[in-house]
């Protein structure tokens, strides 16, 4: 499964570097991203024994938001970063973002029992100038669902440290008004 996901990411990267060569370049093991403020972000892969210890790929480019999503695959586990091409401001995510209907807000959740990737729920916003976190909760979570453009739910799970069994499974509901998120179970 991971091989299929990585192949899709590599294929997407080639499309973006071909279609937008002034923004994205991949030379050998270094991905560079040209920001509008003149700065350049560089991500160099660190390959060890034919296994990627760190492999960075372009996962998606949201041209209308002026934002790129990159995936960083570690030897085990991985993460995502939403980066504003205007300012370079970014948000680290545990998983690919789920956008609301008008792509103003995003949510990402991860229920990683292996601890290779931090289990957390992040709610945030990207616009043409920056990406920022509006709310974060560091617990195992999954099943992100947008109810409308300003309301999202996510399942928050608590497991026993001793037995590993599920102790509770609650729905967290977040409402956003004027870029302020209020969340409650």
PLY file of the C-alpha trace (Angstrom):
ply
format ascii 1.0
element vertex 185
property float x
property float y
property float z
element edge 184
property int vertex1
property int vertex2
end_header
0.00 0.00 0.00
2.77 2.47 0.91
4.50 1.75 -2.42
1.32 2.64 -4.34
0.93 5.90 -2.36
4.58 6.81 -2.97
4.31 6.07 -6.70
1.27 8.36 -6.93
3.16 11.11 -5.10
6.20 10.74 -7.39
3.95 10.86 -10.48
2.22 13.99 -9.18
5.55 15.63 -8.48
6.70 15.13 -12.06
3.52 16.78 -13.35
3.93 19.83 -11.11
7.62 20.27 -11.87
6.84 20.02 -15.60
3.77 22.27 -15.51
5.19 24.90 -13.13
8.99 24.85 -13.60
9.43 28.42 -12.29
7.96 27.32 -8.94
8.95 23.65 -8.51
12.22 21.95 -9.45
13.53 18.47 -8.70
17.21 17.89 -9.35
18.62 14.58 -8.22
17.45 14.31 -4.61
16.62 17.96 -3.96
13.19 19.53 -4.35
13.21 23.33 -4.50
10.22 25.62 -4.22
10.48 29.25 -5.33
8.44 31.56 -3.10
6.96 34.84 -4.29
8.93 36.76 -1.64
12.18 35.71 -3.34
13.11 33.00 -0.84
13.71 29.41 -1.94
12.77 26.36 0.13
14.95 23.27 -0.40
14.22 19.73 0.68
16.98 17.17 0.18
16.20 13.47 0.37
18.31 11.31 2.65
18.35 7.82 1.19
19.81 5.02 3.27
20.38 1.46 2.01
17.89 1.94 -0.86
15.19 2.78 1.68
14.07 6.39 1.94
15.00 7.73 5.33
13.53 11.00 4.14
11.85 11.43 0.78
10.02 14.67 -0.02
7.43 14.84 -2.80
4.80 17.27 -3.99
1.43 15.81 -3.11
-0.80 18.62 -4.40
-0.73 22.21 -5.62
-3.75 24.37 -4.82
-3.21 27.06 -7.43
-6.33 29.03 -6.40
-4.92 29.32 -2.84
-1.28 29.67 -3.88
-0.44 26.74 -1.58
1.51 23.52 -2.06
1.12 20.29 -0.07
4.29 18.26 0.31
4.64 14.80 1.79
7.68 13.78 3.75
8.08 10.03 3.94
10.38 8.75 6.67
11.82 5.24 6.97
8.64 4.48 8.90
5.84 7.03 9.10
5.49 10.37 7.41
3.96 13.82 7.53
2.57 16.56 5.33
3.23 20.29 5.10
0.93 22.93 3.64
3.12 25.82 2.49
2.04 29.27 1.31
3.93 30.15 -1.85
3.53 33.85 -1.02
5.16 33.88 2.42
6.53 30.39 3.09
4.36 30.16 6.22
3.35 26.58 6.75
1.37 24.12 8.82
2.60 20.59 9.55
-0.09 17.94 9.24
-0.30 14.28 10.26
-2.29 13.36 7.14
-3.62 14.86 3.92
-6.02 17.74 4.59
-9.78 17.45 4.12
-11.02 20.80 2.81
-14.37 22.44 3.44
-16.64 23.13 0.45
-15.02 26.45 -0.50
-11.40 25.45 0.31
-11.12 28.12 2.97
-10.55 25.77 5.92
-8.93 22.35 6.23
-8.84 19.58 8.81
-6.47 16.64 9.19
-6.50 13.76 11.66
-4.37 10.72 12.36
-5.01 7.61 14.42
-1.53 6.07 14.25
-1.23 3.36 16.85
2.39 2.66 15.88
3.55 6.15 16.95
5.58 6.63 13.76
3.44 9.67 13.03
2.05 11.90 15.76
-1.62 11.27 16.44
-3.33 14.62 16.33
-6.26 16.60 14.92
-5.51 19.93 13.25
-7.99 22.51 12.00
-6.62 25.39 9.98
-6.89 27.94 7.23
-4.94 28.81 4.11
-5.36 31.89 2.01
-3.19 33.52 -0.63
-0.81 34.89 2.03
-0.39 32.19 4.68
-1.38 28.88 6.20
-2.14 28.78 9.92
-3.49 26.47 12.61
-6.79 27.49 14.22
-7.11 24.50 16.58
-5.00 21.47 17.50
-5.65 18.48 19.75
-2.98 15.83 20.28
-5.03 12.65 20.55
-5.72 9.73 18.29
-8.38 10.89 15.88
-9.94 10.03 12.54
-13.09 10.32 10.42
-12.97 14.03 9.58
-16.32 15.17 8.15
-17.35 18.67 7.12
-21.03 19.24 7.99
-21.07 22.63 6.24
-18.49 25.27 5.27
-17.84 26.23 8.93
-18.54 23.04 10.92
-16.40 19.91 11.07
-16.53 16.77 13.21
-13.82 14.26 14.05
-13.74 11.08 16.12
-11.42 11.32 19.16
-10.32 7.95 20.49
-8.78 7.01 23.84
-7.06 3.66 24.29
-5.88 1.94 27.45
-2.12 2.23 27.95
-2.12 -1.21 29.61
-4.34 -3.27 27.30
-4.44 -1.20 24.11
-8.23 -1.55 24.03
-10.50 1.29 23.05
-11.81 3.05 26.16
-13.78 5.86 24.57
-14.76 7.09 21.13
-16.21 10.61 21.16
-17.22 13.05 18.47
-15.52 16.44 18.61
-17.47 19.19 16.84
-15.73 22.38 15.78
-17.41 25.53 14.54
-15.46 28.36 12.93
-16.55 32.00 13.07
-14.26 34.80 11.87
-11.29 32.41 11.82
-11.81 31.40 15.47
-12.51 27.72 16.09
-14.62 26.63 19.04
-14.56 22.89 19.65
-16.48 20.71 22.10
-17.35 17.05 22.60
0 1
1 2
2 3
3 4
4 5
5 6
6 7
7 8
8 9
9 10
10 11
11 12
12 13
13 14
14 15
15 16
16 17
17 18
18 19
19 20
20 21
21 22
22 23
23 24
24 25
25 26
26 27
27 28
28 29
29 30
30 31
31 32
32 33
33 34
34 35
35 36
36 37
37 38
38 39
39 40
40 41
41 42
42 43
43 44
44 45
45 46
46 47
47 48
48 49
49 50
50 51
51 52
52 53
53 54
54 55
55 56
56 57
57 58
58 59
59 60
60 61
61 62
62 63
63 64
64 65
65 66
66 67
67 68
68 69
69 70
70 71
71 72
72 73
73 74
74 75
75 76
76 77
77 78
78 79
79 80
80 81
81 82
82 83
83 84
84 85
85 86
86 87
87 88
88 89
89 90
90 91
91 92
92 93
93 94
94 95
95 96
96 97
97 98
98 99
99 100
100 101
101 102
102 103
103 104
104 105
105 106
106 107
107 108
108 109
109 110
110 111
111 112
112 113
113 114
114 115
115 116
116 117
117 118
118 119
119 120
120 121
121 122
122 123
123 124
124 125
125 126
126 127
127 128
128 129
129 130
130 131
131 132
132 133
133 134
134 135
135 136
136 137
137 138
138 139
139 140
140 141
141 142
142 143
143 144
144 145
145 146
146 147
147 148
148 149
149 150
150 151
151 152
152 153
153 154
154 155
155 156
156 157
157 158
158 159
159 160
160 161
161 162
162 163
163 164
164 165
165 166
166 167
167 168
168 169
169 170
170 171
171 172
172 173
173 174
174 175
175 176
176 177
177 178
178 179
179 180
180 181
181 182
182 183
183 184
